[in-house]
Amino acid sequence: QVQVMESGGGLMQPGGSLRLSCAASGSTILNIWEWYRQPPGKERELVARITRNGMITYGDSVKGRFTIYRELGTNTVYLETNDLQPEDTAIFYCRINAYTPATGYQYYWGQGTQVTVSS
C-alpha cells in the first residue's frame, strides 16, 4: 500500500517562506510527484510537478516564487514557497504516481497540509 505524507504547513506573515515536504512509502518506483492546492471555497489546482526524469512544471500563479525539488536517494519531494501572500492560503496536497506489482501505476493523494498567510 502506497502512503503519501505531507508536512511543513503553518501560519506565515505575507512575504514569508515555508518548505513543504512530501514523503512516499510503499513503493520504490515513483514516476511523478505533484503539489496541488485548494483555497477555501475554490477548486483544487496544480502548483508544481516534477517527474522521475527531472522535468518540472509550475502553475502560472507560483512561477518565480515556488520551487519543487527532489531529495536524491529518498522518496521525498519538497516545495519551497517564497514571498507568500494571503491568496496562497490553501490546503496543499501531494499526489504521487507510483508503481506496485499489485496495482501497476496509480495516483495516490496525501491528506494535505494547511498553509495560512495572514498578518
C-alpha positions as CSV (number, residue, x, y, z in Angstrom):
1,Q,0.0,0.0,0.0
2,V,1.4,3.4,-1.0
3,Q,1.2,6.1,1.5
4,V,1.8,9.8,1.0
5,M,2.5,12.2,3.8
6,E,2.8,15.9,3.6
7,S,4.3,18.2,6.3
8,G,5.6,21.7,6.8
9,G,2.5,23.8,6.6
10,G,1.7,26.6,9.1
11,L,0.9,30.2,9.6
12,M,3.1,32.8,8.0
13,Q,3.0,36.5,7.5
14,P,3.0,37.9,4.0
15,G,6.4,37.8,2.4
16,G,7.4,34.7,4.4
17,S,8.6,31.3,3.3
18,L,7.7,27.7,4.1
19,R,9.2,24.4,2.9
20,L,6.6,21.7,2.4
21,S,7.7,18.1,2.4
22,C,6.1,15.1,0.7
23,A,7.3,11.6,1.6
24,A,6.1,8.4,0.0
25,S,6.3,4.9,1.3
26,G,5.2,1.5,0.0
27,S,6.8,1.8,-3.5
28,T,10.3,2.2,-4.8
29,I,9.1,3.1,-8.4
30,L,7.8,6.7,-8.2
31,N,7.1,8.3,-11.5
32,I,5.6,11.7,-10.9
33,W,5.3,14.0,-7.8
34,E,2.8,16.8,-7.8
35,W,1.8,19.6,-5.5
36,Y,-1.8,20.8,-5.6
37,R,-3.6,23.4,-3.5
38,Q,-7.2,24.1,-2.7
39,P,-8.0,27.6,-1.4
40,P,-11.2,28.0,0.7
41,G,-14.2,27.7,-1.5
42,K,-12.2,27.1,-4.7
43,E,-11.2,24.2,-6.9
44,R,-8.0,22.3,-6.4
45,E,-5.3,23.5,-8.7
46,L,-1.9,22.2,-9.8
47,V,1.0,24.1,-8.2
48,A,4.1,22.2,-9.4
49,R,5.1,18.9,-10.9
50,I,8.4,17.0,-11.1
51,T,8.9,13.8,-13.0
52,R,11.3,10.9,-12.4
53,N,13.3,12.3,-15.3
54,G,13.5,15.7,-13.7
55,M,11.0,17.6,-15.9
56,I,9.4,20.4,-13.9
57,T,6.2,22.3,-14.4
58,Y,4.7,25.2,-12.4
59,G,1.3,26.8,-12.2
60,D,1.3,30.3,-13.5
61,S,0.4,31.8,-10.1
62,V,3.5,30.5,-8.4
63,K,6.2,30.8,-11.1
64,G,9.2,32.5,-9.8
65,R,8.1,32.1,-6.1
66,F,7.8,28.4,-5.6
67,T,10.4,25.7,-6.3
68,I,9.9,22.0,-6.4
69,Y,12.8,19.6,-6.0
70,R,13.6,16.0,-5.1
71,E,16.0,14.8,-2.4
72,L,18.1,12.3,-4.3
73,G,18.2,8.8,-2.9
74,T,15.0,9.3,-0.9
75,N,11.3,9.2,-1.7
76,T,10.9,12.8,-0.6
77,V,10.0,15.9,-2.6
78,Y,10.0,19.4,-1.3
79,L,8.1,22.6,-2.3
80,E,9.9,25.7,-1.3
81,T,7.4,28.5,-1.1
82,N,8.7,32.1,-1.0
83,D,7.1,35.5,-0.9
84,L,3.9,34.0,0.4
85,Q,0.8,36.1,0.0
86,P,-2.7,35.9,1.5
87,E,-4.0,34.4,-1.7
88,D,-1.7,31.5,-1.2
89,T,-3.7,30.4,1.8
90,A,-4.9,26.9,1.0
91,I,-4.6,23.2,1.8
92,F,-1.6,21.9,-0.1
93,Y,-1.8,18.3,-1.2
94,C,0.8,16.0,-2.6
95,R,0.0,13.5,-5.3
96,I,2.3,10.7,-6.4
97,N,2.2,8.4,-9.4
98,A,3.7,5.2,-8.1
99,Y,4.0,1.5,-9.1
100,T,3.3,-1.5,-7.1
101,P,3.1,-5.1,-8.6
102,A,-0.5,-5.4,-7.3
103,T,-1.9,-2.2,-8.8
104,G,0.5,-1.1,-11.5
105,Y,0.9,2.7,-11.8
106,Q,-1.7,4.6,-9.9
107,Y,-2.0,8.1,-8.3
108,Y,-2.1,8.4,-4.6
109,W,-3.0,11.5,-2.6
110,G,-1.8,12.7,0.8
111,Q,-4.1,14.1,3.5
112,G,-2.9,17.7,2.9
113,T,-1.1,20.4,5.0
114,Q,-2.6,23.7,5.7
115,V,-0.8,26.9,4.7
116,T,-2.2,30.2,6.1
117,V,-0.8,33.5,5.1
118,S,-2.0,36.4,7.2
119,S,-0.7,39.4,9.0
